[in-house]
């Protein structure tokens, strides 16, 4: 239950000057950018990291000139005025197409995420002729970054890697968690009693997604702020995984 | 564009002791609960308010004993082991049923929101034999509260009324905006150029939903914290409306 005098939450943007290159040590960048702001990362904090920063450091880029589009990609791209090489990469990143309608391609990625273009993105990528892909395993990326922070600075905050996804029914994108380490992404209010003594029905809140959205408010869409620290949110340490945020297909009425 | 030395965001929970009754003056409760925390609300702030607080103050409660279920509600309730009076109220609050499958009733409300049980909720409501409904017009409720804050305390923060909704494809609920006053709920990055000078494609972020989710992290699910102040998020003043967050049916692939 929320304490009555719950603490304030603080969300601290961390600015990284210049480009994040393949092989970059994100942990060192985090510590340096926190220091530049006069902040010190704590193990009780939650570190939010954009997918773009992780994908760049991991070299998850594909150059358009290296892509040979399939007949299917060529036909679809021609019909919807898209780059067939971009369509081809989206298809390669997809396990299944959920919707392919009105020029919008909603795909299920190999991780199980349902999002536009399987998370393949053309914006903000070095040179302009390249596409950025989601990390192969963003949970693993988050856990690695957490381990490296322990090595570099002897702190082990929870880590959430985020990307902005569209939603059914509501306009606009919001930032959500695609990789989690060190905390449970879901908080269950099951079995808690409300002030009247009634048992609440099982209520599970996707706090990792709310934390991701909160961080987006200070990170914006451009690349200058790839990290944010969330301070003051009490969480139970746990290995954690963004897979817990993927609704099982058998329970999904909209997949 | 996000400034490189963007400000920290602070999210301040406001505790209200005791029950919010029909006719309660929420503006006075907000000011008093802020004072009790040593905080002063500013016009630059964003005030987040739970649906439950607004619905209680507006008397949006239905007593189960007053509900006469229809034949359809009786049949559906019998099949899924639900209270037929609860089902009846959900149907009355619905403009359309989106899915009625595996015991889950996803409805489109008169406002256009798509959510489980049309936002009708049994938890935390006085006496236990009552259901809480969404406000008739939460934009209007938000605008009224804003006007009243101007009267009572000469401040006019943006106001967001929130409720927790489930999502397609992802587990867990998140807090989203159902009423907005004083700010644009969407921020568009259209036409901004990224650090490489490329024009970003139109990217519209549902910041009101991200703000709602951020506030949930300090409000929790029980009724002790019906308000939160978000401080440090720069927004463009605008009348605002949560209707902007409802995807038009003609552009919705999942409605």
Interface residues (C-beta under 8 A of the other chain):
Chain A: X1 X2 X4 X5 X6 X7 X8 X9 X10 X11 X12 X13 X15 X17 X19 X37 X99 X101 X102 X104 X106 X113 X114 X122 X123 X124 X125 X126 X127 X128 X164 X167 X168 X169 X170 X171 X172 X173 X174 X175 X176 X185 X186 X189 X192 X194 X195 X196 X198 X200 X201 X203 X204 X205 X206 X207 X209 X210 X211 X213 X214 X216 X217 X218 X219 X220 X221 X222 X223 X224 X225 X233 X244 X245 X246 X247 X251 X252 X253 X254 X255
Chain B: X1 X2 X4 X5 X6 X7 X8 X9 X10 X11 X12 X13 X15 X17 X19 X37 X99 X101 X102 X104 X106 X113 X114 X122 X123 X124 X125 X126 X127 X128 X164 X167 X168 X169 X170 X171 X172 X173 X174 X175 X176 X185 X186 X189 X192 X194 X195 X196 X198 X200 X201 X203 X204 X205 X206 X207 X209 X210 X211 X213 X214 X216 X217 X218 X219 X220 X221 X222 X223 X224 X225 X233 X244 X245 X246 X247 X251 X252 X253 X254 X255
